[in-house]
Amino acid sequence: MDTLTRQQHRTGDGRTAASERRIGRTGAHGTTRRRAAVTAVAIAMAAPLTLGAAGDAGAAAGQRIVFARYTAATPTEDLYAISPSGGTPVPLTHTAAVSDVMPSWSPDGKRVAFVRYGSGGAIDGIWTMKTTGGDLKAVPGTKGASDPAWSPDGKRIAYAKPVGTQREIYVADIDGTPATRLTHTAADDVHPTWSPDGKYLAFSRADASGTSRLIRIQLSTLAQKAITAPASHDGTPDWSRSNHIVFSRVDSTDFAHLYVVRPDGTALHRITAARANDKYPSWSPDGRLLVFTRGGTDDADPEHLYRVRADGTALTQLTKTDSHDLEADWRP
């Protein structure tokens, strides 16, 4: 699974370790992808590339999936938008010294939250922007944070943030205050996703053995319940409006596949079964389709976006360039 490396790194199945302050990528078999370091040129002056009239027209015509992309030639990530039917992705950000990753749509589809960071830490944390890539706003108090997830009512944002050597789940208003810590464990808690009614979060919890499982937490009481079994390798959950949770699991095949489960842990079933690594799933608004990343054992192996029905049929490849396309989120 892919790995966020900041003051720590994150694999999709939840395993963590201390690391240098940059983003790296780790395959399902644990191979760390080394990329060129981000240069520290004019970080404070970096600005997004906003779409022109043609780009706006394309977005309005159905550019409804946002994702992060990097290539061997351009090792800093930028955000792109693409139609659910495929086509040419439209760039939303483009900064030589800043990486933009982990996008999350607002529920009204008017803004995107994402993680922005640069070498040396001059820029680091969660930001929001318009869907055309402009009007950037930093979310205060989110230095070192990852995995932003917008609440269904559009008023709050959940994220993972370092506490010592592990990360915990926080929730804050969209202006960053007040930030409330929800989890207090020795485990590593990452990638929160909201229930449709906004009363619960699901997230991935990794223990010291390197295994990870999905956990559900009730925001009003902070009561927690395991969704998937111990000794699993489960990560990157996404909760649908129809009340199902899709996630990526490294199963007995030693590949990462997509699974679906109910929030109470019942009706677990596998969606994909190829000899490939499938990760970062995101539901379509109607809960009938999924977009996800397939591929990527190292930098020589591209990662592409795919669309599939929730029953595993009608698999369609959306991106085809020699790139790494990650962390897609489907516009509500």
Steps between C-alpha positions, in 0.01 A plus 500: 500500500614859456686677778475854628841608632511822692628483856388139462384283213169330437431185304152436368461208739599723791862407578714797612859595577697817568634654183643810334281799428392422143250280328601152385295212363500137615367205304281222639812289545681772694726637225565869572493718192778757517437818310698814439491743791275802466704813441446794731462764228260782580270291716338800658428645155353180353154543352256256340433481130138605458293377213413728213169515316568173320591328825191633673284376214660158525445485874139606464451231238584228749854525642377353826783283635798673659828317562873546564759427229876482480737371230868409480562832326286697747540341844295764683130414511231723353123470505303421185134455412359247255156397377363169634498387136872572459663740256777753552556604863485874576775637730375682809831579670852533364785610726864406446591491869172392663317166499119476519348164600200330665212706355154494659189664350273722706145358508368782280774433243624860510837453677770238544701437817849355454843465659766746380866476598842624385858420585623663818149524646427854380164372376348208684141408587145483372374759253177556312446646154233561241437219254685700233816507713484858633410676827735293718441509875713328765319319782669622822639244743551224242879497469609141443140384442388258231185333362251789507133398480218754470191443715162442332369837623806683364582662835778277631805311386649180641868417462792303643772686686828393666506462877845378595591209274147413390201683356159560652166605351388861543190697400489878461275763349606588149680808635716269713338568838426348735716194423375199698711188541281190471742209547755439775684173437851370442387389154515702179158633391468632145267567208169599663175487301158630607173312532219650287328647809823651635471314831787256450845472349667188371879485478794263474690406818845336484648323800862432592500169311445679171144378447209740460122486522206733456353670807175694541472785752184681612572872521255574782636238742840407349393134534699282260417172329712284272356453151751248362687219672840519670812394308367655181669748268216744438526865398362803312128453581225704331143510637219520243170684524334158480680407826767262371874529558748414226866452588825349378630176653827316443356149512636146473597558136757760618329758280281789611136452396182698556247374755162626617353461850206637694582741787413227753755264344254272321463413131872516427580420138777555247449717189828465309722196463765578237870436551548871559494746787165680532481787747348840584139418408238776484124458454297675232221719647235236425704215650494297180857555383850531640817671384833364624873471426646182351868407463819636647759273657776756436567814294538293184144372535240769416183535706178576317145590596230243433122508530300193597145415600444421866445135404845483337381506138553749214863581585615808303846661495476881526865616485767349277810721504833400654412650837398420856135597551392476862245582770205573270185649652166504317309828507174475701 
